[in-house]
Amino acid sequence: MQGTQETNTTYAAHSQELVLVEANRAFLDRQSLGHVRCFLDLACGPGVIGEMLVGLSPAAHLHGIDSDPAHIELATERFRTLGYDVRSGHDLTSDVVNGRPVVTFAVGSADDLPFPEAVFDCVTITNAIHLLPDKDRLIQGIARVLRPGGFLGFNSAFYAGTLVEGTHAFYHEWIKSATIRINEIDGRLKAEGKPGIKRVRGTTRKAFQNPWLSRDEWIALLERHGLGAIDVHERALDLDGSFFASIGAYSGLAETLLSGYPIDVACEVLQSTAEPALRTVNRTTVPRNWLEVWARKT
Ligand SMILES: C[S@@+](CC[C@H](N)C(=O)[O-])C[C@H]1O[C@@H](n2cnc3c(N)ncnc32)[C@H](O)[C@@H]1O
């Protein structure tokens, strides 16, 4: 740890932000999912969405995949605490233990699905689809594992149209003050005779390497793979300092916003500068749009 404080860099804290929890729930509620018997939740994170999904269809089996082993561990713990038998790996099961359908979690990539064809009634990927570099590969894989008539649902705050006019000043101020804070920490470490903070390009994700698709580009992409958009919605959220501080502390965003800096430092400075940056631009909240899409396999 090179900064000044310990930061939890998983998505766990941010996934509990009330505004996000409510938005995710409202997104899932746009589709009737009570008939689903087999969910696949891609990029499942710490399992908050999975818990909502089995709440909507308690008889359903849930399979969750995430590329981060720490998130798979958190999701596993969450479901064990809820009383589920949780198994690890990609083997799908119809077992029911203590009256609850068995849940499975696996570390893996959302664009590499080792399942037979047509096995899931519903695939979800919340707040993550923008992270996948090859969207055609991703959607083709999802379409393959969905049953005919099955649903794909995703939401994202990284698409063309997400940023609201007049809010750029906040993002600019946030990154500027986070960078100043890194320089301060660097100076302090060097003054103490310790190695400073090095920015090494290529050690984390490139800054916003993936193009942000528009709503119409998403619809066309889905159609190319036999998925017809049945509900496309944009949700405006008002994001406060707590929201930006907790997303700043998440390594998945920090490695993009401050690409190349040590992750723990990037997370710490983005977390600690979010609220001051809001005050500097005389705001208490920043509006931002979420794209929500439900599609059906034809
Ligand atoms: C912003 S979090 C969203 C988590 C969860 N879907 C939610 O909405 O609460 C993004 C998640 O995507 C995961 N992720 C990133 N790239 C991935 C990939 N190629 N395959 C699977 N998961 C990925 C991250 O580890 C992280 O858990």
The ligand as an ORCA input file, in Angstrom:
! r2SCAN-3c Opt
* xyz 0 1
  C     -19.189     -2.717    -12.328
  S     -19.089     -4.362    -11.818
  C     -20.779     -4.936    -11.987
  C     -21.097     -6.126    -11.114
  C     -22.544     -6.597    -11.155
  N     -22.945     -7.003    -12.485
  C     -23.473     -5.544    -10.637
  O     -24.114     -4.823    -11.418
  O     -23.557     -5.430     -9.397
  C     -18.303     -5.065    -13.247
  C     -17.993     -6.539    -13.076
  O     -17.538     -7.058    -14.323
  C     -16.529     -8.018    -14.062
  N     -15.829     -8.236    -15.334
  C     -15.031     -7.389    -16.020
  N     -14.635     -7.939    -17.186
  C     -15.228     -9.175    -17.235
  C     -15.232    -10.234    -18.192
  N     -14.553    -10.158    -19.337
  N     -15.943    -11.343    -17.914
  C     -16.618    -11.481    -16.748
  N     -16.644    -10.505    -15.811
  C     -15.976     -9.359    -16.060
  C     -15.745     -7.362    -12.948
  O     -14.905     -8.262    -12.259
  C     -16.885     -6.828    -12.078
  O     -17.322     -7.792    -11.153
*
